[in-house]
Structure formats: C-alpha cells, structure tokens
Amino acid sequence: KNEYLAKTGSKGLFGESGYSVLEQIWGRPTLDVNGITGGYQGEGAKTIIPSWATCKITMRLVADQDPFDICDKAEKYIRKICPDYVSCEVTKHGGARGVVVPTEGPWLEAAGRAIKTGFGIDPVFVKEGGSIPVVGTFKEVLGLDTLLLGWGQSDDNAHSPNERFALKDFERGCYASLALIDELSKVKV
C-alpha cells in the first residue's frame, strides 16, 4: 500500500475492505465517476444554483457479471436515492461481460517462452483490471479464451496524462510477437 501511494502520489486510498491494493486493481469490480458537469463553468465566482447537472459513470465488471443486469441495478439504485423533486435521466451506452482467462495451459506456456525470447526475462502473469469488450464476446459466443499480452511498463501511465510507451519496449514486443507466432505453431491441440 505504501509503495503504491508513493508511486502514484496519492494521499490516501479508498476501496473494498478485505482486499489488497493489487487485488482491487487486478480483479475486483469498479464503479467510476469519470466526470461531473453542471452550472457555471467559467473562471471566477458566480452565484447561481445550477438547473441541471450530469455525471458520467463507468463500471468494470468481473467474470460472471452480466452487464445489462448490473446496469439495471445501478439505475435502480440511482433512482432510489434521487429526490422526488429532481428529474433523473439515465442513458446506457452498452456493456461487455468480464472474463477470467486461465493462468496455465499450452497457450500461456507458449506466450511465456515468447516473452522470454523478446524481453530476455521470464514473464510474471497477473490479472489486469481492464476492458476490451470483444474478449467477453469471444468467450461467450465462440467459447474461446483470449491471450492478452502487454508490452508496456507499469509506470507508462496508460490512459493517463503523459501516457508513454518506450521504443525499447515496442521493439522487444515486436520480437516477442514474432516468437509467439513461432511458439504457437508448435502447440499440439
């Protein structure tokens, strides 16, 4: 926890009790407020009472959560806490199921060998709390697990201000990708 606080510059953490910081990041569902808008937005003071406000929310799901069920539950809760004298409109923009990919098997072993070829070190496979909606679709419709490999570093600030990706990691990722094609061609199914 202290190392995470130091790396991120945060003054404190908020999350589910009973789970470590990494467990929360890697494998727990989230509900995030991405933005709030309303009232006067310009510089300086303005004494008004806003007539409207909006809030953009996203939710990261984990395996076995149905996005439509979760959206319905979130909307029901929002409407429950909304005062009677406030109009509330909820717009849903779709969703995707969360998945868990197996952490062992011939495909992952092939990926491990390819990563070692490209990067020169044994990989550490971890869960990652992110979303690529088609992964859930592949699992649900095709019954296939998806192998997701990231070439960046934890301090690359992915999806954040000053996001970066080192050229050396791009090059290593290219070598690992080539090695992966070779390694996968050797897997017996």
Beta strands, then each sheet from edge to edge (+ up, - down):
strand 1: 30-38
strand 2: 53-60
sheet 1: 1+ 2-
end
